[in-house]
Amino acid sequence: MKNILRYALTICAAGFLSGACTSNFDEYNTNQNQMEMGDIHPLNLLEHILFTGADGMVYRTWLLNNELVQYTVQMYTENVHRYMIRDSYNSGTWNHLARWAANSDHMIEQAVKNEDANSEAIALTMRALFVSNWTDIYGDIPFSEAFQGRNNVLKPKFDTQKEIYTQLFADLERANSLYDSSRALRYPNKDLMYAGDIAKWRKFTNSLHMRLLMRLQNRDAEMGVSEKLREIVSNPTLYPVMASNADNAALFYTNVDPFIGRFGTMTLQNFTSNSHRMAEHLVNMMNNTNDPRLGIYAVQQNNEWTGLVSGYPTTETNATNCAYLNKDVLGDYTSPYTFMRYDEVLFILSEAAFRGMVPGGSGAAQQYYEQAVLASIDYWDEINPSPTYEITQAQKNAFMQIVAFDNTLEQILNQKYIALFWEGYEAWHEYRRTGYPNLKIGKGTANDGVLPTRFIYPVTTVDTNHENYLKAIANQGPDNMKTRLWWARKQ
């Protein structure tokens, strides 16, 4: 058995969660403008935020992100890979991110009320995580006036992405300054990710800051992205970031109700083999380089690696021998989920060095690139439960020769795309920012053959907050899936 270094989720405790030991937590809040304040300790909120926030993220990774960026192809009832997005997916994604941003906002207020600086820093970080994904999917969203239903703000204005990111950067800066490792969390068992390790939370905060800075790479001049990245890189004491896979923002489930992986109860057929097949693009990318992670991501059929064409016309389906998702790794009762991993930090640094945003040039870009690829391989090898498939040093050495640094941005970002597998919406965000990898759009796609640049606002949001909705689309463009976000790559 592999010695997996992890922080296992705890079982339900008395108090806030005492009535929640069922197959899933009860939803604490369903509307970002109807939050009721109470005397809940902020760490009780954190337990709920981490578990249910991760549960919603991994579900939509499987359902939406993987289909959009050609990791997988759903063969039957869904058409996400053909860019046909139901309104229920628009509203479900909106509600999930808004709900957990609201709960994180509530945690901030409770932490301030309890004079708990570490809990406040953690809550600021989690709110930034959810809000950044929320705006990166829709564009302009309510933020400065959101979560204020108790103050009768029922129709909050939509903030621009520039306004939102400016505030998120300020929040993450404040969070970094609040952490105090000399003060332990009052209830460390409520911290399902780092078990009360404040130093690791601080690393996650600053690593997330780097992610969001790089998201605005196309807005460097007006947002001072390079300047801030250089400050973070040059001050590791002031801005510690993830330094190994032990720092990953990861939740490992215990299979003790309710801490059960989202897909544990799902049959193999429902999870993958009769529905989600591996996409041809990802399979070919990995198989052509003998990538040792492919056998961890997926299961081959008939001893061959074949993927299904994304966006294929319904009259041309042929899934014979197509590989499918590895449920033992991804869909077991105890399969982990990560909000962010160490390899992503290294890929950010590699790209930043390559672009001249941080010092080091090509040499530093290569060093970070190689470390990033190896960190990703090590992570996936570590969580793979198979006793018969372990990545050897010889495999790693051979693979690193095949993907040896060629001093191109495309190579850095292609390997980052492979490494971002099963991590929220990050691969889709990255594609819209950079244009990589070079995805071939299927002949059966809708949306005029344009990979969705954003999701459409939910019908309920349009109906209930129509005036502010109109202001939002007047600012950012038509409410369709071809309008580019403020930070996106311009063609």
C-alpha positions, 0 to 999 in steps of 0.5 A: 500500500502506498503511504498517502500523505493526507488529511482525512475528513473527520466524522460529524460532530455535535452542534451545527452539523449534528443533524447533517449526518446523512448522505449529504449535508443539508444546504445551509443557504440557497440564495446569496441575498437571503443569508441569515446571521446567527451565532454559528462558529466560523469553523463550523461554517468552514467544515460545510464550505469545504465539503459541499463546495468541493462536492459541487466543484468535482461534479461540475468538473465531470459534467461541464469542464471535462466536456468543454475542454476535450478531456471527455465526451458524453455519448448519450443524453448530454450535449455539452461537448457540442456546446449545447448548455441547458439553462439548468446547467447555467442556473445550477453552476451560478447557484452553487458558486453564489451559495458558497461565496455567500457562506464564505462571506458569512464566515468572514463576518462570524470570524470578525465577530469572534475576533478570529483572524485565522478564520477570517483569512481562511474565509477570505481565501475561500470566498475568493476561490468561489467568486473568481470562478463565478465571475470567470464563468459569467463575467460581470456578477453581483459582488459588492452588493451581494449577500445582503438580503438581510439588509433588503438589498434584493437586486444587487448591482453587477460589478465589472470583472476589473472591479471584482478582481481588484477586490479579490486581490485586496482580500487575498492580500489582507488574508495573507497579513492576518495569518498567525501560526502562533495561534491554533484554530479553535476547532482544527477537526473542522478544517477538512483540508489542512487540519488546522495547519495555518502555514499551509492555509497561508501557502494556499492563499498566496498560491491562489493569488498567483493563479488569479494574477496570471488569469489577468495576464492579458491585462498586465499593463492596467492591473500590474500583474507582473509587478505583483508576481515579482513581489511574491516570488522575491519575498517567500517569507512574506508570501509563502506559496506551495512548495510540494504536493504536501501543500496541495489544497486537497480533500480526502474522503473517508467513506464515513457518512457524510464524507463520501466521494460524490461518485462513490455510489454511482455505478461504473456505467453511469460514471463513465463506461456507458456515458463519458468516454475519454476524448480523442484529443487528450488520449492522443496527446498523452499516448503519443508521448507515453505519458505515464499518467494516462493509465491513471486518468483512464482505462483502455479497452482491448489493449489500445488507447483510443478516444472519442472525437469531441463534438462529433455529429450524432450520425457518426458516433463510434465509441468502439474500444474508446477508453473511459475514466478510471473510476478506481482513481476518480470515482471511488468513495474515498477519491480526493478532490483538489482546489489547487495543486503544487504543479499549478504554481510551478506552471504559473512560474514557468509561464511567467519566467518565459514571458519575462514577468518574473526574473530568470528567462528561459533557464528558469522557465525550463526548471519550473516546467520540469519540476511542474511535470514531475510534481503532477506525475508524483501526485497522480501516482500517489493517489492511484490505489492500484497495487499493480500500476506504479510509475517507475523512475525509468518511466519518468526519465523516458517521458521527460526526455520525450517532452524535454523543454523546447523553449515554447509557450505552447509546450508549457501550456499543453503540459499544464492542460494535462496536469489540470485534469480533474481540477474545477474549471481551470482548464476551460479558464486557461483555454480562454486566456491563452488559446492553448491547447489547440483544440479541433472543434467538432463538426457537430457543435452548436454556437457557430462552432465557437467553444463557449467563452462564458455561460449565459446568465440564468433565466431566474437572474434575468427575470428577478434582477432585470435592470442590473442585468441589462446594465451588465450586458451593456457593459460586457456584451451580448448575453451569449456564449461567444462574448469574450470576458474582460481578461480573455485572449483577444483574437 
